[in-house]
Amino acid sequence: TTPLDVPFNKGRVMNAAYLEALKLKADIDCFVFHDVDLVPEDDRILYTCPVMPRHMSVAIDKFNYILPYSYLVGGVFNIRTDQYKLINGYSNMYWGW
C-alpha cells in the first residue's frame, strides 16, 4: 500500500487507464479523461472527440467560472487515441496535483 503522505501521480493513473482500456477494446478512437470530482453542469456538453484535443472544464463552479491557469489542462480533457499515443500520454514524472 501507498502511505497517505506520498504525493499522487495522476499521469501514471491516466496512462494505465489508457493502456487497460485498449486491452479491452483495441479500436477505441477517443478518450475522455475526467476527474471524479467534476460533474457536468450543462447537458449541451458533448463527450465527443473533435479533430483537436479539447479542454472541457475551462469554467467550473469550483473556481467561480474563471480559469485559474492558462497553461495547464485538467479536470475534463478529450483527445483522439492516435494523438495520445503520439504525445506519449501524460508525464509519469510529475508528482502531486
C-alpha angles and dihedrals in degrees: 000000000000118000115240092239093065114097117249121247106215093178093061091050093049093046091049091050090051092052094044092049091052089052088058096043117010096191098062106139101185138039128197112197107202130182110227093229094063121084121188111252097188126056089207092071105109118212093212134121115245122191093273126047113261133210101218101185104055093131118038134158093243089070097035090258092294120120104240093200133027098194102056135068118211146128100051121008132165128200137164115257094241091052093050090051091047093055091042092240126266120342113265090201099071115091122192132023 
